[in-house]
Amino acid sequence: MAAEVAVGRLDALTGEVRALYLESAVYQCLDEPSEIRELLRHPDVRWALAEVRVGLAEAGMLRATLLGPNRAARRRVTVLRKAFPLPSSRHGLTDDRKLIAVALHGKPALRTLVPRFALRAGLTERVSLRNKGLRHSAGGGTYGSGGSP
């Protein structure tokens, strides 16, 4: 089998061999029922999964994973949000301030600063007016006349 030949040489590990390693590592761990977290902690599975990731990255099919937000990062973002509060209007803001506001506040900043662009680009949802309790005019025409003379 190609797996035995490729054990000693890293350059000989093809995608097929990497997949076989992962498959056999997972299969060996399934002798007894286990959760996915337990399976991912097993050293053989972790190694085989890392090898599959290497192959995908070499083929350009996988990007480097970004680190998730940790407590220190969340604290820094909270401090920045206090330093740069959500603006109430888009008037008088520089492009840099708009970018910072969108980066820190997300959709609320998009709705405030660039509402038409955000809606047309699909970044925000259309606001539903049905349940807002708005009064409607009695006339049904374009200008509220209802078509009567």
C-alpha positions as CSV (number, residue, x, y, z in Angstrom):
1,M,0.0,0.0,0.0
2,A,1.2,3.6,-0.7
3,A,0.7,4.5,3.0
4,E,3.6,2.3,4.1
5,V,5.9,3.7,1.4
6,A,5.1,7.3,2.3
7,V,5.7,7.0,6.1
8,G,9.3,7.9,6.0
9,R,9.1,10.7,3.4
10,L,7.1,13.9,4.0
11,D,7.2,14.9,0.3
12,A,5.6,11.6,-0.7
13,L,2.4,12.3,1.3
14,T,-0.3,12.8,-1.3
15,G,-3.9,13.9,-0.6
16,E,-5.0,10.3,-0.9
17,V,-2.5,9.1,1.6
18,R,-3.4,11.9,4.0
19,A,-7.1,11.0,3.7
20,L,-6.2,7.3,4.5
21,Y,-4.3,8.3,7.6
22,L,-7.3,10.4,8.8
23,E,-9.8,7.6,8.0
24,S,-7.8,4.9,9.8
25,A,-7.1,7.2,12.9
26,V,-10.8,7.9,13.2
27,Y,-11.8,4.3,12.6
28,Q,-9.4,3.1,15.4
29,C,-10.9,5.6,17.9
30,L,-14.5,4.4,17.2
31,D,-14.1,1.1,19.0
32,E,-16.3,2.6,21.7
33,P,-18.8,5.5,21.3
34,S,-17.2,8.9,21.8
35,E,-18.2,12.5,21.2
36,I,-16.5,14.6,18.5
37,R,-14.5,16.6,21.1
38,E,-13.1,13.4,22.5
39,L,-12.3,12.2,19.0
40,L,-10.5,15.4,18.2
41,R,-8.3,15.2,21.3
42,H,-6.9,11.8,20.3
43,P,-3.3,12.3,19.2
44,D,-3.5,10.1,16.1
45,V,-6.6,12.0,14.9
46,R,-5.1,15.3,15.6
47,W,-2.0,14.4,13.6
48,A,-3.9,13.0,10.7
49,L,-6.2,16.1,10.6
50,A,-3.2,18.4,10.7
51,E,-1.7,16.4,7.7
52,V,-5.0,16.9,5.8
53,R,-4.9,20.6,6.5
54,V,-1.3,20.8,5.3
55,G,-2.3,19.2,2.0
56,L,-5.3,21.5,1.6
57,A,-3.2,24.5,2.3
58,E,-0.5,23.4,-0.2
59,A,-3.2,23.0,-2.8
60,G,-4.5,26.5,-2.0
61,M,-7.8,25.2,-0.8
62,L,-7.5,26.3,2.8
63,R,-6.6,29.6,4.3
64,A,-4.8,30.1,7.6
65,T,-7.2,30.0,10.5
66,L,-7.8,33.2,12.4
67,L,-7.6,33.2,16.1
68,G,-10.9,33.6,18.0
69,P,-11.5,36.6,20.2
70,N,-10.1,36.2,23.7
71,R,-10.8,38.1,26.9
72,A,-8.1,40.7,26.3
73,A,-9.3,41.4,22.8
74,R,-12.9,41.8,24.0
75,R,-11.7,44.3,26.6
76,R,-9.8,46.3,24.1
77,V,-12.8,46.4,21.8
78,T,-15.0,47.6,24.7
79,V,-12.5,50.4,25.4
80,L,-12.4,51.4,21.8
81,R,-16.2,51.4,21.6
82,K,-16.3,53.8,24.6
83,A,-13.6,56.0,22.9
84,F,-15.4,56.0,19.6
85,P,-19.2,55.8,20.4
86,L,-21.7,55.2,17.6
87,P,-22.3,58.5,15.8
88,S,-25.9,59.7,15.7
89,S,-25.5,61.1,12.1
90,R,-23.2,60.6,9.1
91,H,-22.8,64.3,8.5
92,G,-19.4,65.8,9.3
93,L,-17.6,62.5,9.7
94,T,-14.4,61.7,7.8
95,D,-14.1,58.4,6.0
96,D,-11.6,57.2,8.6
97,R,-14.1,57.8,11.4
98,K,-16.9,56.0,9.4
99,L,-14.6,53.0,8.9
100,I,-13.8,52.9,12.6
101,A,-17.4,53.2,13.6
102,V,-18.4,50.3,11.2
103,A,-15.5,48.1,12.4
104,L,-16.4,48.7,16.1
105,H,-20.2,48.8,16.0
106,G,-21.2,46.7,12.9
107,K,-24.7,46.7,11.6
108,P,-25.9,49.7,13.8
109,A,-23.2,51.8,12.3
110,L,-24.0,50.6,8.8
111,R,-27.6,51.6,9.3
112,T,-26.7,55.0,10.6
113,L,-23.8,55.9,8.3
114,V,-24.5,54.3,4.9
115,P,-28.1,53.0,5.1
116,R,-28.8,52.7,1.3
117,F,-25.5,51.1,0.5
118,A,-25.8,48.6,3.4
119,L,-29.4,47.7,2.3
120,R,-28.6,47.4,-1.4
121,A,-25.4,45.4,-0.7
122,G,-27.4,43.0,1.5
123,L,-25.4,43.9,4.6
124,T,-28.6,44.8,6.6
125,E,-32.1,43.7,6.4
126,R,-35.1,45.7,5.3
127,V,-37.0,47.2,8.2
128,S,-40.5,45.8,8.5
129,L,-43.2,48.5,8.8
130,R,-46.1,46.3,9.5
131,N,-46.0,46.1,13.2
132,K,-44.6,49.6,13.9
133,G,-48.0,51.1,14.5
134,L,-47.7,53.8,11.9
135,R,-50.8,55.6,10.8
136,H,-51.8,55.1,7.2
137,S,-53.8,57.7,5.3
138,A,-57.4,56.9,4.4
139,G,-56.8,57.5,0.7
140,G,-55.2,54.8,-1.3
141,G,-53.9,56.9,-4.2
142,T,-50.4,58.0,-4.8
143,Y,-51.0,61.4,-3.2
144,G,-53.5,60.2,-0.7
145,S,-56.6,61.3,-2.7
146,G,-57.9,57.8,-3.1
147,G,-59.0,58.6,-6.6
148,S,-62.1,60.5,-5.7
149,P,-62.9,63.8,-7.5
